[in-house]
Amino acid sequence: MDKQSIAVEVAYALADKQKLIRLTVPAGTTVRQAALRSGMDAHFPEVDLANAPLGIFGKAVAKPDERVLEEGERVEIYRPLIADPKEVRKQRAAKAAKEKAGE
């Protein structure tokens, strides 16, 4: 591989299915460009790669259209949350308190 291209990975996962695609992209490729080049939407048609939130190694990228990738980085395509984590925690705490009171 020459200095004009880099190797990266693009990942997407559902609860029951995941896909990791290795790509060689030109140096200077952004996070969003790599996601679009991956063709991940062929495996997961419901994914909107042009607008999906993206990250690198578990950390969300605020401006994926501007952030340039480096050799070996893994782009992660995030899916929307089904439930608000704060609300789930609140419900779990209320249930635990109720069970404790019932003992």
All heavy atoms as an XYZ file, in Angstrom:
788
protein
N       0.850     -1.168      0.000
C       0.000      0.000      0.000
C       0.904      1.241      0.000
O       1.861      1.320      0.741
C      -0.878     -0.038      1.254
C      -1.905      1.014      1.285
S      -3.178      0.819      2.562
C      -2.792     -0.646      3.408
N       0.594      2.214     -0.833
C       1.420      3.414     -0.902
C       0.931      4.475      0.080
O      -0.069      4.307      0.749
C       1.458      3.955     -2.337
C       0.067      4.291     -2.854
O      -0.759      4.755     -2.068
O      -0.181      4.099     -4.063
N       1.643      5.567      0.157
C       1.311      6.643      1.094
C       0.037      7.386      0.689
O      -0.470      8.188      1.421
C       2.467      7.655      1.150
C       3.747      7.032      1.621
C       3.901      7.247      3.080
C       5.270      6.792      3.507
N       5.304      6.002      4.655
N      -0.464      7.110     -0.503
C      -1.627      7.823     -0.995
C      -2.934      7.127     -0.614
O      -3.990      7.627     -0.910
C      -1.514      7.949     -2.504
C      -0.116      8.354     -2.901
C      -0.110      9.494     -3.870
O      -0.917      9.523     -4.748
N       0.804     10.402     -3.686
N      -2.825      5.957      0.028
C      -4.027      5.260      0.458
C      -3.810      4.687      1.852
O      -2.689      4.465      2.284
C      -4.394      4.155     -0.535
O      -3.358      3.218     -0.633
N      -4.923      4.486      2.551
C      -4.875      3.939      3.910
C      -5.900      2.815      4.033
O      -6.886      2.776      3.295
C      -5.148      5.026      4.974
C      -6.532      5.675      4.767
C      -4.048      6.083      4.975
C      -6.968      6.608      5.881
N      -5.660      1.923      4.978
C      -6.599      0.835      5.259
C      -7.438      1.214      6.475
O      -6.900      1.638      7.499
C      -5.841     -0.456      5.523
N      -8.749      1.089      6.346
C      -9.671      1.367      7.444
C     -10.738      0.279      7.465
O     -10.842     -0.525      6.541
C     -10.338      2.762      7.296
C      -9.304      3.871      7.366
C     -11.152      2.856      6.026
N     -11.540      0.271      8.513
C     -12.666     -0.652      8.624
C     -13.933      0.151      8.869
O     -13.881      1.220      9.492
C     -12.463     -1.622      9.785
C     -11.278     -2.539      9.616
C     -11.076     -3.438     10.815
O     -11.354     -3.007     11.953
O     -10.641     -4.576     10.615
N     -15.057     -0.376      8.411
C     -16.359      0.226      8.673
C     -17.229     -0.866      9.292
O     -17.309     -1.977      8.766
C     -17.010      0.772      7.383
C     -18.381      1.354      7.682
C     -16.115      1.826      6.740
N     -17.856     -0.550     10.429
C     -18.634     -1.545     11.167
C     -20.061     -1.060     11.413
O     -20.299      0.131     11.628
C     -17.968     -1.834     12.502
N     -20.983     -2.027     11.384
C     -22.379     -1.757     11.743
C     -22.917     -3.020     12.390
O     -22.585     -4.139     11.974
C     -23.216     -1.411     10.512
C     -24.643     -1.056     10.849
C     -24.959      0.138     11.489
C     -25.683     -1.923     10.543
C     -26.266      0.463     11.799
C     -26.996     -1.611     10.846
C     -27.291     -0.412     11.474
O     -28.584     -0.092     11.794
N     -23.762     -2.854     13.405
C     -24.294     -4.031     14.093
C     -25.733     -3.821     14.535
O     -26.114     -2.726     14.942
C     -23.439     -4.352     15.312
N     -26.480     -4.879     14.430
C     -27.811     -4.977     15.009
C     -27.698     -5.980     16.149
O     -26.631     -6.575     16.349
C     -28.815     -5.468     13.961
C     -29.028     -4.564     12.753
C     -29.931     -5.256     11.728
C     -29.637     -3.247     13.182
N     -28.773     -6.210     16.859
C     -28.735     -7.161     17.964
C     -28.370     -8.568     17.495
O     -27.696     -9.311     18.195
C     -30.072     -7.170     18.688
N     -28.791     -8.927     16.277
C     -28.593    -10.293     15.800
C     -27.686    -10.422     14.581
O     -27.474    -11.518     14.080
C     -29.958    -10.919     15.482
C     -30.691    -10.153     14.390
O     -30.364     -8.972     14.156
O     -31.600    -10.723     13.772
N     -27.161     -9.320     14.083
C     -26.352     -9.369     12.868
C     -25.349     -8.218     12.872
O     -25.681     -7.106     13.288
C     -27.290     -9.250     11.655
C     -26.615     -9.302     10.315
C     -27.651     -9.172      9.198
C     -26.981     -9.086      7.852
N     -27.937     -8.843      6.769
N     -24.139     -8.509     12.435
C     -23.139     -7.447     12.345
C     -22.295     -7.638     11.095
O     -22.235     -8.718     10.533
C     -22.250     -7.424     13.577
C     -21.409     -8.669     13.748
C     -20.599     -8.626     15.027
O     -20.781     -7.752     15.847
N     -19.713     -9.570     15.194
N     -21.665     -6.560     10.671
C     -20.830     -6.608      9.471
C     -19.639     -5.679      9.669
O     -19.774     -4.565     10.161
C     -21.656     -6.167      8.259
C     -20.964     -6.299      6.947
C     -21.045     -7.722      6.464
C     -20.436     -7.844      5.078
N     -20.144     -9.208      4.728
N     -18.464     -6.167      9.290
C     -17.232     -5.386      9.337
C     -16.621     -5.450      7.944
O     -16.370     -6.544      7.430
C     -16.268     -5.971     10.376
C     -14.948     -5.245     10.548
C     -15.162     -3.877     11.158
C     -14.025     -6.064     11.440
N     -16.431     -4.297      7.345
C     -15.904     -4.227      5.986
C     -14.562     -3.515      6.011
O     -14.451     -2.409      6.551
C     -16.885     -3.490      5.053
C     -18.199     -4.262      4.981
C     -16.277     -3.284      3.673
C     -19.302     -3.568      4.214
N     -13.541     -4.161      5.451
C     -12.216     -3.547      5.339
C     -12.120     -2.833      3.999
O     -12.517     -3.389      2.972
C     -11.136     -4.603      5.458
C     -11.032     -5.163      6.850
C      -9.906     -6.184      6.971
N      -9.756     -6.618      8.340
C     -10.486     -7.552      8.931
N     -11.414     -8.171      8.243
N     -10.281     -7.884     10.181
N     -11.594     -1.617      4.026
C     -11.469     -0.808      2.816
C     -10.083     -0.215      2.689
O      -9.424      0.061      3.696
C     -12.425      0.395      2.868
C     -13.908      0.210      2.977
C     -14.565      1.553      3.220
C     -14.441     -0.367      1.693
N      -9.671      0.016      1.479
C      -8.502      0.836      1.210
C      -9.047      2.103      0.570
O      -9.743      2.036     -0.451
C      -7.527      0.122      0.252
O      -7.107     -1.098      0.872
C      -6.311      0.975     -0.023
N      -8.786      3.228      1.210
C      -9.324      4.505      0.738
C      -8.184      5.492      0.517
O      -7.101      5.345      1.096
C     -10.343      5.092      1.744
C     -11.555      4.188      1.883
C      -9.713      5.330      3.103
N      -8.407      6.508     -0.296
C      -7.361      7.513     -0.495
C      -7.077      8.267      0.809
O      -7.994      8.505      1.603
C      -7.964      8.465     -1.532
C      -9.109      7.734     -2.145
C      -9.580      6.749     -1.132
N      -5.828      8.618      1.040
C      -5.482      9.461      2.187
C      -6.310     10.734      2.062
O      -6.527     11.242      0.964
C      -3.992      9.765      2.175
N      -6.820     11.223      3.185
C      -7.656     12.419      3.168
C      -9.141     12.111      3.153
O      -9.970     13.012      3.171
N      -9.496     10.831      3.150
C     -10.900     10.428      3.167
C     -11.506     10.746      4.528
O     -10.898     10.496      5.570
C     -11.036      8.916      2.881
O     -10.533      8.654      1.571
C     -12.472      8.446      2.963
N     -12.723     11.291      4.526
C     -13.389     11.610      5.788
C     -14.149     10.396      6.316
O     -14.358      9.412      5.595
C     -14.391     12.776      5.620
O     -15.459     12.340      4.777
C     -13.722     14.018      5.062
N     -14.585     10.504      7.551
C     -15.351      9.441      8.197
C     -16.612      9.142      7.377
O     -16.920      7.988      7.080
C     -15.710      9.844      9.646
C     -16.641      8.842     10.289
C     -14.449     10.020     10.474
N     -17.338     10.189      6.986
C     -18.580     10.003      6.218
C     -18.286      9.368      4.854
O     -19.001      8.465      4.414
C     -19.289     11.344      6.023
C     -20.541     11.287      5.192
C     -21.770     10.827      5.921
N     -22.057     11.701      7.035
C     -22.776     11.333      8.077
N     -23.284     10.117      8.156
N     -23.003     12.158      9.068
N     -17.237      9.820      4.184
C     -16.892      9.265      2.872
C     -16.594      7.769      2.970
O     -17.018      6.990      2.116
C     -15.697     10.006      2.277
C     -16.013     11.414      1.823
C     -14.773     12.215      1.486
O     -13.676     11.948      1.978
N     -14.943     13.231      0.640
N     -15.887      7.362      4.014
C     -15.581      5.940      4.191
C     -16.862      5.137      4.415
O     -17.029      4.052      3.856
C     -14.613      5.743      5.353
N     -17.770      5.682      5.216
C     -19.045      4.991      5.453
C     -19.807      4.824      4.140
O     -20.331      3.743      3.846
C     -19.885      5.759      6.467
N     -19.829      5.865      3.339
C     -20.528      5.801      2.054
C     -19.850      4.823      1.100
O     -20.516      4.064      0.390
C     -20.604      7.192      1.426
C     -21.528      8.181      2.150
C     -21.282      9.597      1.646
C     -22.979      7.798      1.993
N     -18.518      4.807      1.082
C     -17.772      3.899      0.196
C     -17.915      2.441      0.605
O     -17.713      1.541     -0.204
C     -16.278      4.248      0.213
C     -15.920      5.442     -0.596
C     -14.426      5.717     -0.410
N     -14.015      6.803     -1.250
C     -13.182      6.679     -2.263
N     -12.636      5.515     -2.551
N     -12.868      7.720     -3.006
N     -18.231      2.203      1.880
C     -18.293      0.828      2.383
C     -19.382     -0.011      1.724
O     -19.280     -1.225      1.673
C     -18.514      0.829      3.893
O     -19.850      1.214      4.208
N     -20.440      0.646      1.283
C     -21.570     -0.102      0.724
C     -22.358     -0.841      1.790
O     -23.080     -1.800      1.495
N     -22.222     -0.415      3.032
C     -22.910     -1.076      4.138
C     -24.425     -1.081      3.933
O     -25.113     -2.005      4.371
C     -22.553     -0.386      5.453
C     -22.910     -1.156      6.677
S     -22.009     -2.706      6.906
C     -20.424     -2.119      7.473
N     -24.950     -0.082      3.236
C     -26.389     -0.025      3.004
C     -26.890     -1.159      2.106
O     -28.076     -1.462      2.094
C     -26.812      1.335      2.463
C     -25.986      1.800      1.275
O     -24.969      1.151      0.940
O     -26.346      2.837      0.689
N     -25.995     -1.823      1.398
C     -26.396     -3.001      0.615
C     -26.707     -4.180      1.542
O     -27.551     -5.021      1.233
C     -25.296     -3.393     -0.367
N     -26.040     -4.241      2.686
C     -26.261     -5.310      3.671
C     -27.379     -4.949      4.645
O     -28.037     -5.824      5.184
C     -24.975     -5.577      4.457
C     -23.822     -5.959      3.589
N     -23.637     -7.238      3.115
C     -22.810     -5.216      3.076
C     -22.550     -7.277      2.357
N     -22.035     -6.063      2.320
N     -27.528     -3.634      4.900
C     -28.536     -3.132      5.832
C     -29.277     -1.982      5.140
O     -28.937     -0.813      5.344
C     -27.876     -2.635      7.120
C     -27.088     -3.680      7.853
C     -25.724     -3.831      7.631
C     -27.701     -4.515      8.773
C     -24.996     -4.789      8.305
C     -26.969     -5.480      9.453
C     -25.617     -5.624      9.218
N     -30.282     -2.279      4.315
C     -30.957     -1.238      3.531
C     -31.603     -0.129      4.367
O     -31.821      0.971      3.876
C     -32.019     -2.005      2.748
C     -31.644     -3.443      2.835
C     -30.797     -3.606      4.044
N     -31.879     -0.404      5.625
C     -32.523      0.606      6.477
C     -31.560      1.697      6.933
O     -31.976      2.728      7.462
C     -33.165     -0.059      7.708
C     -32.174     -0.610      8.726
C     -31.576     -1.980      8.403
O     -31.826     -2.531      7.321
O     -30.851     -2.504      9.253
N     -30.272      1.517      6.725
C     -29.265      2.480      7.179
C     -29.159      3.638      6.194
O     -28.995      3.436      4.996
C     -27.878      1.805      7.324
C     -26.825      2.815      7.696
C     -27.934      0.705      8.339
N     -29.248      4.848      6.721
C     -29.084      6.063      5.914
C     -27.665      6.579      6.141
O     -27.417      7.357      7.061
C     -30.125      7.108      6.328
C     -29.981      8.417      5.580
O     -29.205      8.484      4.593
O     -30.649      9.383      5.972
N     -26.725      6.120      5.322
C     -25.311      6.454      5.517
C     -25.020      7.948      5.375
O     -24.077      8.451      5.970
C     -24.443      5.667      4.534
C     -24.466      4.151      4.712
C     -23.648      3.476      3.622
C     -23.972      3.756      6.086
N     -25.832      8.642      4.624
C     -25.605     10.079      4.424
C     -25.915     10.886      5.676
O     -25.409     12.001      5.843
C     -26.441     10.585      3.259
N     -26.729     10.327      6.581
C     -27.142     11.079      7.774
C     -26.904     10.369      9.099
O     -27.108     10.962     10.155
C     -28.634     11.428      7.661
C     -28.908     12.304      6.472
O     -28.348     13.381      6.344
N     -29.754     11.842      5.565
N     -26.510      9.118      9.063
C     -26.340      8.334     10.296
C     -25.242      8.925     11.175
O     -24.238      9.430     10.665
C     -25.996      6.894      9.946
N     -25.422      8.862     12.500
C     -24.333      9.271     13.386
C     -23.180      8.280     13.255
O     -23.402      7.077     13.112
C     -24.956      9.229     14.784
C     -26.237      8.487     14.649
C     -26.620      8.441     13.209
N     -21.953      8.796     13.291
C     -20.770      7.964     13.102
C     -19.781      8.173     14.227
O     -19.794      9.203     14.910
C     -20.098      8.317     11.764
C     -20.965      8.202     10.512
C     -20.228      8.759      9.303
C     -21.371      6.764     10.263
N     -18.902      7.193     14.407
C     -17.865      7.291     15.419
C     -16.628      6.532     14.984
O     -16.622      5.867     13.946
N     -15.587      6.666     15.792
C     -14.344      5.941     15.566
C     -13.987      5.247     16.869
O     -13.850      5.895     17.904
C     -13.209      6.889     15.132
C     -13.553      7.554     13.796
C     -11.891      6.134     15.027
C     -12.567      8.610     13.349
N     -13.853      3.929     16.820
C     -13.506      3.124     17.995
C     -14.353      3.491     19.219
O     -13.845      3.715     20.305
C     -12.022      3.269     18.335
C     -11.109      2.627     17.339
C     -10.120      3.376     16.715
C     -11.216      1.286     17.004
C      -9.265      2.790     15.783
C     -10.368      0.697     16.080
C      -9.395      1.456     15.478
N     -15.670      3.572     19.041
C     -16.579      3.781     20.164
C     -16.744      5.213     20.614
O     -17.423      5.474     21.601
N     -16.157      6.149     19.925
C     -16.277      7.559     20.279
C     -16.960      8.312     19.151
O     -16.491      8.301     18.016
C     -14.885      8.152     20.499
C     -14.728      8.791     21.815
C     -13.360      9.373     21.988
C     -13.525     10.454     23.023
N     -12.352     11.022     23.496
N     -18.101      8.956     19.457
C     -18.847      9.682     18.433
C     -17.992     10.798     17.835
O     -17.223     11.448     18.539
C     -20.112     10.273     19.038
N     -18.148     10.983     16.536
C     -17.444     12.049     15.828
C     -18.457     13.157     15.553
O     -19.466     12.922     14.883
C     -16.831     11.534     14.501
C     -16.247     12.672     13.685
C     -15.780     10.480     14.782
N     -18.203     14.353     16.080
C     -19.141     15.461     15.953
C     -19.316     15.919     14.508
O     -20.418     16.266     14.096
C     -18.684     16.631     16.822
N     -18.234     15.924     13.748
C     -18.297     16.401     12.362
C     -17.703     15.346     11.422
O     -16.584     15.498     10.936
C     -17.548     17.718     12.230
C     -18.149     18.837     13.064
C     -17.381     20.120     12.907
C     -18.020     21.216     13.745
N     -17.270     22.472     13.639
N     -18.466     14.274     11.157
C     -17.934     13.184     10.328
C     -17.640     13.583      8.883
O     -16.877     12.911      8.204
C     -19.017     12.112     10.391
C     -20.251     12.839     10.792
C     -19.814     14.007     11.612
N     -18.231     14.685      8.430
C     -17.971     15.142      7.067
C     -16.645     15.898      6.976
O     -16.174     16.178      5.879
C     -19.112     16.036      6.570
C     -20.417     15.267      6.462
O     -20.417     14.219      5.788
O     -21.420     15.698      7.049
N     -16.060     16.215      8.133
C     -14.801     16.967      8.166
C     -13.634     16.149      8.725
O     -12.485     16.381      8.353
C     -14.970     18.235      9.006
C     -15.987     19.200      8.442
C     -16.243     20.382      9.359
O     -15.411     20.633     10.272
O     -17.271     21.051      9.180
N     -13.927     15.208      9.605
C     -12.862     14.451     10.286
C     -12.193     13.490      9.302
O     -12.826     12.603      8.753
C     -13.461     13.715     11.477
C     -12.629     12.639     12.126
C     -11.318     13.129     12.706
N     -10.795     12.208     13.681
C     -10.125     11.090     13.402
N      -9.891     10.733     12.160
N      -9.675     10.330     14.377
N     -10.896     13.678      9.087
C     -10.128     12.846      8.159
C      -9.628     11.602      8.899
O      -9.148     11.685     10.031
C      -8.949     13.654      7.573
C      -8.058     12.774      6.705
C      -9.476     14.835      6.760
N      -9.743     10.466      8.237
C      -9.332      9.192      8.830
C      -7.820      9.000      8.778
O      -7.142      9.528      7.902
C      -9.996      8.033      8.095
C     -11.485      7.865      8.340
C     -12.074      6.887      7.344
C     -11.739      7.405      9.757
N      -7.349      8.191      9.721
C      -5.950      7.799      9.756
C      -5.867      6.287      9.558
O      -6.843      5.570      9.758
C      -5.337      8.187     11.105
C      -5.324      9.690     11.320
C      -4.788     10.083     12.694
O      -4.081      9.258     13.325
O      -5.086     11.192     13.128
N      -4.709      5.820      9.176
C      -4.452      4.400      8.936
C      -4.961      3.541     10.094
O      -4.694      3.817     11.263
C      -2.949      4.176      8.748
C      -2.525      2.739      8.617
C      -2.900      2.105      7.284
O      -2.984      2.824      6.277
O      -3.135      0.882      7.272
N      -5.730      2.490      9.772
C      -6.144      1.504     10.757
C      -7.352      1.862     11.593
O      -7.770      1.062     12.436
N      -7.950      3.012     11.403
C      -9.104      3.382     12.220
C     -10.346      2.599     11.799
O     -10.467      2.164     10.662
C      -9.373      4.890     12.130
C      -8.323      5.696     12.871
C      -8.634      7.166     12.937
O      -8.969      7.762     11.896
O      -8.523      7.719     14.035
N     -11.256      2.421     12.774
C     -12.517      1.723     12.508
C     -13.665      2.717     12.628
O     -13.914      3.274     13.700
C     -12.736      0.579     13.498
C     -14.038     -0.184     13.200
C     -14.331     -1.285     14.187
N     -14.579     -0.729     15.502
C     -14.005     -1.177     16.619
N     -13.159     -2.173     16.589
N     -14.286     -0.621     17.775
N     -14.373      2.917     11.539
C     -15.555      3.775     11.519
C     -16.739      2.935     11.975
O     -16.938      1.820     11.493
C     -15.815      4.319     10.093
C     -17.128      5.091     10.050
C     -14.656      5.173      9.628
N     -17.505      3.469     12.914
C     -18.687      2.765     13.411
C     -19.927      3.556     13.044
O     -19.975      4.768     13.252
C     -18.594      2.586     14.918
C     -17.411      1.710     15.286
C     -17.091      1.707     16.769
O     -17.580      2.606     17.488
O     -16.353      0.825     17.195
N     -20.893      2.875     12.479
C     -22.167      3.484     12.111
C     -23.127      3.197     13.258
O     -23.363      2.044     13.598
C     -22.702      2.892     10.791
C     -21.663      3.069      9.683
C     -24.034      3.544     10.417
C     -21.924      2.224      8.445
N     -23.664      4.252     13.849
C     -24.553      4.086     15.002
C     -26.007      4.100     14.564
O     -26.395      4.808     13.651
C     -24.305      5.188     16.027
C     -22.893      5.192     16.559
C     -22.152      6.357     16.609
C     -22.282      4.020     16.988
C     -20.853      6.361     17.101
C     -20.986      4.008     17.473
C     -20.280      5.187     17.525
O     -18.998      5.183     17.998
N     -26.809      3.314     15.263
C     -28.242      3.289     14.996
C     -28.956      4.035     16.109
O     -28.408      4.204     17.205
C     -28.754      1.857     14.870
C     -28.419      0.959     16.008
C     -28.694     -0.502     15.606
N     -28.020     -1.394     16.506
C     -28.580     -1.981     17.549
N     -29.847     -1.777     17.821
N     -27.891     -2.783     18.323
N     -30.164      4.495     15.856
C     -30.889      5.252     16.889
C     -31.201      4.367     18.092
O     -31.409      3.163     17.955
C     -32.178      5.688     16.203
C     -32.126      5.190     14.808
C     -30.893      4.366     14.625
N     -31.238      4.978     19.251
C     -31.593      4.247     20.468
C     -33.081      3.940     20.464
O     -33.895      4.763     20.040
C     -31.265      5.079     21.707
C     -29.787      5.362     21.944
C     -29.626      6.294     23.143
C     -29.019      4.086     22.172
N     -33.432      2.765     20.940
C     -34.835      2.369     21.011
C     -35.496      3.035     22.212
O     -36.638      3.435     22.168
C     -34.958      0.833     21.104
C     -34.442      0.216     19.809
C     -36.390      0.414     21.365
C     -34.321     -1.287     19.846
N     -34.739      3.167     23.300
C     -35.268      3.780     24.522
C     -34.233      4.736     25.090
O     -33.036      4.536     24.932
C     -35.585      2.692     25.543
N     -34.702      5.757     25.764
C     -33.820      6.723     26.410
C     -33.160      6.058     27.617
O     -33.852      5.578     28.523
C     -34.641      7.933     26.859
C     -33.829      8.972     27.598
O     -32.586      8.954     27.490
O     -34.449      9.823     28.277
N     -31.820      5.985     27.650
C     -31.130      5.303     28.755
C     -31.472      5.870     30.139
O     -31.592      5.122     31.104
C     -29.649      5.513     28.452
C     -29.582      5.862     27.018
C     -30.890      6.492     26.659
N     -31.677      7.176     30.230
C     -32.019      7.780     31.521
C     -33.381      7.288     32.002
O     -33.573      6.992     33.177
C     -32.032      9.309     31.416
C     -30.659      9.913     31.292
C     -30.759     11.416     31.226
C     -29.398     12.040     31.035
N     -29.474     13.499     30.923
N     -34.320      7.214     31.073
C     -35.663      6.760     31.420
C     -35.645      5.288     31.840
O     -36.301      4.899     32.809
C     -36.609      6.973     30.236
C     -38.053      6.673     30.542
C     -38.628      7.542     31.653
O     -38.238      8.724     31.775
O     -39.463      7.033     32.417
N     -34.869      4.467     31.156
C     -34.763      3.047     31.499
C     -34.175      2.890     32.898
O     -34.664      2.087     33.702
C     -33.918      2.291     30.446
C     -33.620      0.880     30.892
C     -34.635      2.284     29.107
N     -33.124      3.656     33.203
C     -32.526      3.601     34.543
C     -33.531      4.005     35.615
O     -33.609      3.390     36.680
C     -31.298      4.526     34.608
C     -30.009      3.778     34.447
C     -28.805      4.684     34.623
N     -28.344      4.980     33.277
C     -28.154      6.187     32.769
N     -28.355      7.243     33.489
N     -27.753      6.343     31.549
N     -34.298      5.058     35.316
C     -35.301      5.544     36.259
C     -36.344      4.457     36.534
O     -36.719      4.212     37.690
C     -35.984      6.784     35.667
C     -36.372      7.821     36.692
C     -37.200      8.938     36.102
C     -36.392      9.907     35.282
N     -37.207     11.044     34.789
N     -36.807      3.793     35.489
C     -37.799      2.732     35.640
C     -37.241      1.551     36.426
O     -37.933      0.974     37.275
C     -38.280      2.265     34.267
C     -39.117      3.283     33.539
C     -39.427      2.877     32.113
O     -38.979      1.847     31.623
N     -40.197      3.710     31.418
N     -35.964      1.217     36.151
C     -35.333      0.106     36.853
C     -35.191      0.421     38.348
O     -35.439     -0.421     39.210
C     -33.973     -0.184     36.221
C     -33.451     -1.551     36.509
C     -32.223     -1.943     35.725
N     -31.340     -0.850     35.382
C     -30.879     -0.585     34.163
N     -31.229     -1.339     33.153
N     -30.068      0.422     33.942
N     -34.817      1.660     38.669
C     -34.670      2.076     40.072
C     -36.024      2.054     40.782
O     -36.132      1.614     41.934
C     -34.046      3.463     40.145
N     -37.066      2.513     40.092
C     -38.400      2.512     40.689
C     -38.874      1.085     40.952
O     -39.455      0.794     42.001
C     -39.388      3.234     39.768
N     -38.598      0.185     40.030
C     -38.984     -1.220     40.194
C     -38.236     -1.850     41.370
O     -38.825     -2.566     42.183
C     -38.691     -2.001     38.916
C     -39.106     -3.446     38.975
C     -38.803     -4.163     37.681
C     -39.131     -5.638     37.790
N     -38.679     -6.387     36.628
N     -36.941     -1.556     41.481
C     -36.141     -2.103     42.589
C     -36.642     -1.567     43.928
O     -36.735     -2.310     44.913
C     -34.671     -1.760     42.390
N     -36.987     -0.288     43.981
C     -37.503      0.309     45.225
C     -38.830     -0.326     45.596
O     -39.094     -0.597     46.783
C     -37.644      1.815     45.052
N     -39.664     -0.574     44.621
C     -40.973     -1.175     44.873
C     -40.813     -2.595     45.399
O     -41.492     -3.016     46.328
C     -41.794     -1.166     43.582
C     -43.225     -1.632     43.746
C     -43.960     -1.498     42.425
C     -45.387     -1.997     42.564
N     -46.097     -1.925     41.279
N     -39.887     -3.351     44.789
C     -39.638     -4.729     45.226
C     -39.075     -4.760     46.645
O     -39.434     -5.602     47.445
C     -38.694     -5.435     44.263
C     -39.357     -5.765     42.924
C     -38.393     -6.339     41.920
O     -37.170     -6.471     42.210
O     -38.845     -6.642     40.798
N     -38.174     -3.799     46.944
C     -37.577     -3.731     48.270
C     -38.638     -3.398     49.323
O     -38.637     -3.938     50.421
C     -36.466     -2.707     48.293
C     -35.671     -2.707     49.572
C     -34.487     -1.773     49.502
C     -33.687     -1.848     50.776
N     -32.522     -0.984     50.755
N     -39.558     -2.504     48.977
C     -40.641     -2.121     49.896
C     -41.600     -3.285     50.131
O     -42.185     -3.393     51.202
C     -41.407     -0.920     49.336
N     -41.729     -4.152     49.147
C     -42.638     -5.292     49.259
C     -42.056     -6.468     50.032
O     -42.764     -7.392     50.379
N     -40.780     -6.438     50.358
C     -40.144     -7.560     51.083
C     -40.615     -7.706     52.478
O     -40.989     -6.901     53.211
C     -38.619     -7.388     51.087
C     -38.012     -7.669     49.755
C     -36.483     -7.521     49.759
O     -35.882     -7.218     50.806
O     -35.906     -7.698     48.699
